Amino acid sequence: MTTQGREYEQVLYEETAPKVARIVMNRPSRSNAQGITMTYELDDALKRACFDDSINVIILAASGDHWNSGHDISGEGPNNPSPDEITSLWGSSYHGKGWEGFYAREKEIYLEISERWRNAPKPTIAEIQGSVISGGMILAWMCDLIVCSDDARFRDATAAEMGIAGVEFWQHPYEMSVRKAKEWLMTGGWMTAQEAERHGMVNHVVPREELSGRTLELARNIAANNPFTMKLVKQAMNFAQDQMGRKAASDFGFHLHQIGHMQAMLVNGVPIDIDSLPPKMREVARKTLAARDAANDAATSALSE
């Protein structure tokens, strides 16, 4: 259940204009990296806005210089949602043997929750500044419209730097042309705001100082219309895209993502391809693995004595 008036740790909930809710990712010290806490606070805030009959449009914004730096790998905060936060029926599998636990976790917190957010009945607008990296793309793509600042830039580094064929919510060829999506993933390069607008991934590019005002202007314009009609427009557009294969491709992409993790586990003992990492991160990863292996060898030796 959503909590009216709930105090969040990493999210702000604002009503910046009549009929408009503005949900703000508020973890600027980590460039709004998305961990479990932020994920389920976003879920609660989105439900709160959807369940509020006085709200017609939802803006998703972020504090600080950068919109979202991707999934949080710092180790801070909980690794899994609490039982009362889990939205799917896979929760009991989080501690399953082999790949079951990892699969169940990613299916819940990245695939299914993002699909549900995409299909929220009310129009959603992303208000984006600065960098959006890998997992952050999921949050951008689940929104109906995107307004970004002229210094915004976008990157999915999972293929080039992790050995994974794209983020868990796999929308790439539906956000740009197939050839551009291939190039973007295969090179791991940055896409500028201007390129993103040219490829149809964003609606408007505006000066940084005008971003919030222009996004709110668009939100108020839509919020003034019949709210049920706007819900039907959104449902029709999403259905048409799904008839073009989006949902099937997204599910298939998620499972290829899992194969990438499993391949890396078999080769490296960790769920990412160490050889694909940037040099400094690769060195840290190898030292960490060497220390882990040494500790395991010591433990095995002690048991055999």
Backbone hydrogen bonds, N-H to C=O, Kabsch-Sander energy under -0.5 kcal/mol:
donor,donor_aa,acceptor,acceptor_aa,energy
4,Q,2,T,-0.6
6,R,3,T,-1.9
8,Y,6,R,-0.5
12,L,24,V,-2.4
14,E,12,L,-0.5
14,E,22,R,-2.4
16,T,14,E,-0.6
17,A,20,V,-0.9
20,V,17,A,-2.1
21,A,57,V,-2.4
22,R,14,E,-3.4
23,I,21,A,-0.5
23,I,59,I,-3.3
24,V,12,L,-2.7
24,V,22,R,-0.5
25,M,23,I,-0.5
25,M,61,A,-2.6
26,N,10,Q,-3.2
30,R,27,R,-1.8
31,S,28,P,-1.8
32,N,27,R,-2.8
33,A,30,R,-1.4
34,Q,70,G,-2.7
35,G,33,A,-0.7
36,I,78,P,-0.6
39,T,35,G,-2.5
40,Y,36,I,-2.3
41,E,37,T,-1.7
42,L,38,M,-2.8
43,D,39,T,-2.0
44,D,40,Y,-1.8
45,A,41,E,-2.6
46,L,42,L,-2.8
47,K,43,D,-2.2
48,R,44,D,-2.4
49,A,45,A,-2.2
50,C,46,L,-2.5
51,F,47,K,-2.6
52,D,48,R,-0.6
52,D,49,A,-0.6
53,D,51,F,-0.8
55,I,52,D,-1.9
56,N,19,K,-2.8
57,V,19,K,-1.9
58,I,123,P,-2.6
59,I,21,A,-3.0
60,L,125,I,-3.0
61,A,23,I,-3.0
61,A,59,I,-0.6
63,S,25,M,-2.9
67,W,129,Q,-1.7
68,N,131,S,-1.9
69,S,31,S,-1.4
72,D,34,Q,-2.1
85,E,82,S,-1.8
86,I,82,S,-1.4
93,S,90,W,-2.4
94,Y,91,G,-1.6
96,G,93,S,-2.3
100,E,97,K,-1.8
101,G,96,G,-0.7
103,Y,99,W,-2.7
104,A,100,E,-2.8
105,R,101,G,-2.2
106,E,102,F,-2.4
107,K,103,Y,-2.4
108,E,104,A,-1.8
109,I,105,R,-2.8
110,Y,106,E,-1.7
111,L,106,E,-1.7
112,E,107,K,-3.1
113,I,108,E,-1.3
115,E,111,L,-2.2
116,R,112,E,-2.0
117,W,113,I,-2.1
118,R,114,S,-2.4
119,N,115,E,-1.6
120,A,117,W,-1.7
125,I,58,I,-2.6
126,A,145,L,-2.9
127,E,60,L,-2.8
128,I,126,A,-0.7
128,I,147,V,-2.6
132,V,153,R,-1.8
133,I,68,N,-2.0
134,S,155,R,-3.5
136,G,133,I,-3.0
137,M,134,S,-2.5
138,I,134,S,-0.6
138,I,135,G,-0.7
139,L,135,G,-0.9
140,A,136,G,-1.6
141,W,137,M,-3.1
142,M,138,I,-1.6
143,C,140,A,-1.4
144,D,124,T,-1.0
145,L,124,T,-1.9
147,V,126,A,-2.9
148,C,204,H,-2.6
149,S,128,I,-2.4
150,D,206,V,-1.7
152,A,149,S,-1.8
153,R,130,G,-2.2
154,F,191,M,-2.6
155,R,132,V,-2.1
157,A,155,R,-0.6
161,E,157,A,-2.5
162,M,158,T,-1.2
163,G,158,T,-0.5
163,G,159,A,-0.8
164,I,158,T,-2.2
166,G,164,I,-1.5
170,W,168,E,-1.2
170,W,250,S,-0.5
171,Q,169,F,-0.9
174,Y,171,Q,-2.3
175,E,171,Q,-0.6
175,E,172,H,-1.7
176,M,172,H,-0.9
181,A,177,S,-2.6
182,K,178,V,-2.4
183,E,179,R,-2.2
184,W,180,K,-2.8
185,L,181,A,-2.3
186,M,182,K,-2.9
187,T,183,E,-2.2
188,G,184,W,-1.5
191,M,154,F,-2.7
192,T,190,W,-0.5
193,A,152,A,-1.4
196,A,192,T,-2.7
197,E,193,A,-2.2
198,R,194,Q,-2.1
199,H,195,E,-2.3
200,G,197,E,-1.1
201,M,196,A,-2.5
202,V,196,A,-1.1
203,N,146,I,-2.4
204,H,146,I,-1.5
206,V,148,C,-2.4
210,E,207,P,-1.8
211,L,207,P,-0.6
211,L,208,R,-1.3
214,R,210,E,-2.8
215,T,211,L,-2.4
216,L,212,S,-2.4
217,E,213,G,-2.2
218,L,214,R,-2.0
219,A,215,T,-2.4
220,R,216,L,-2.8
221,N,217,E,-1.9
222,I,218,L,-2.1
223,A,219,A,-2.8
224,A,220,R,-1.2
225,N,222,I,-1.7
230,M,226,N,-2.0
231,K,227,P,-1.8
232,L,228,F,-2.1
233,V,229,T,-2.5
234,K,230,M,-2.3
235,Q,231,K,-2.5
236,A,232,L,-2.6
237,M,233,V,-2.4
238,N,234,K,-2.7
239,F,235,Q,-2.3
240,A,236,A,-2.4
241,Q,237,M,-2.2
242,D,238,N,-2.2
243,Q,239,F,-2.2
244,M,240,A,-0.8
244,M,241,Q,-0.6
245,G,242,D,-1.8
246,R,241,Q,-1.6
249,A,245,G,-2.7
250,S,246,R,-2.7
251,D,247,K,-2.4
252,F,248,A,-2.4
253,G,249,A,-2.9
254,F,250,S,-2.1
255,H,251,D,-1.8
256,L,252,F,-2.1
257,H,253,G,-2.1
258,Q,254,F,-1.8
259,I,255,H,-1.9
260,G,256,L,-2.3
261,H,257,H,-1.8
262,M,258,Q,-2.5
263,Q,259,I,-2.8
264,A,260,G,-2.0
265,M,261,H,-2.2
266,L,262,M,-2.4
267,V,263,Q,-2.1
268,N,264,A,-3.6
269,G,264,A,-0.9
269,G,265,M,-1.2
270,V,264,A,-0.8
273,D,162,M,-2.8
274,I,272,I,-0.9
276,S,273,D,-1.2
277,L,273,D,-0.6
277,L,274,I,-1.2
282,R,278,P,-2.7
283,E,279,P,-2.2
284,V,280,K,-1.9
285,A,281,M,-2.6
286,R,282,R,-2.4
287,K,283,E,-2.1
288,T,284,V,-2.4
289,L,285,A,-2.5
290,A,286,R,-2.5
291,A,287,K,-2.3
292,R,288,T,-2.2
293,D,289,L,-2.8
294,A,290,A,-2.4
295,A,291,A,-2.2
296,N,292,R,-2.3
297,D,293,D,-2.5
298,A,294,A,-2.3
299,A,295,A,-2.2
300,T,296,N,-2.5
301,S,297,D,-2.5
302,A,298,A,-2.2
303,L,299,A,-1.8
304,S,300,T,-1.5
305,E,301,S,-0.8
